[in-house]
Amino acid sequence: MQPNAMHADRVSAPVPTTASSPVADALRAVEAILLRGGQQTARRNAWAAVCEDRRRARDRREAQTVLDSAPPFIKR
């Protein structure tokens, strides 16, 4: 049974995931049983937002490192 089978009227966007492990698969199965479709979607969307925020923070740190290593005449 698909996670949103009970709520066919709700459509959720796919959430990018990393490689699945048996433990992660088991947790998703328990999550599907315990949480209704909307709660599950909200939780996954929140996690996707956290991951995206972390990616942007890493990009900012990398950009700042490049700027800090630039010669003085390029810096503002």
N, C-alpha and C positions, 0 to 999 in steps of 0.2 A: 504494500500500500504506500502510495506517495504521501509525503508530509502534508500536502494541501488537499488531499482527496476529500476530507470532510468539508472543506470550504472551497468548493470548486469555483465559487463566484469571486474569490480573491486570487489575484495574480501577484506573485512575488518575483522580483528581479533576481537573476542569478548572482550569487555572492562568490567572488573569487576565493578559492581555497588553496591551501598547499597540499602536498601529498598526504593521502589518508593513511592512517594507521588503524589497526583493529580496535584500539582503545577509542580513538576518535569516532570511528564508525559506531561503536557501541554507545558512546555518549550521545551521538546524534539520534540514534534509535530511541533511547530513553527520553531525550528532549522531545521527539515527535509524539511520544505517548503522553508525556506530562503537560506539554504546552499546547495550547490551541494555535491554529495557524497564524493569527495576528501577533500573538506574543512571540512566537518563534521567529517570525519575519522581523519584528522590531528588534529582537536580540541580535539576530544576524546582521541587520543593518547597522546597529550600534557598534558591533565588532568591526565591521567593514570601515566605519568612520574612524575608529581608533587606529586601525592599521594604516589608513590613508593619512591621518594626522602624524603618525610616527614616520611615514615615508617623507612627508613634507618637512618635518623637523630635521631628518637626516640630510635632505637636500639643502636646507638652509645652512646646516653646519658645514657641509662640504663646500658650498659657495663662499661662506665666510672664511674658511681656511684658504681658499684660492685667493680671495681678496686680500687677506692678511699677508700672503706671501708675495703679492705684486710689488714691483718697484715703486718707490715713493712718488715719482712723477706721474704715475698712473692713478694713484689714490686721490680721492677727493677729500 
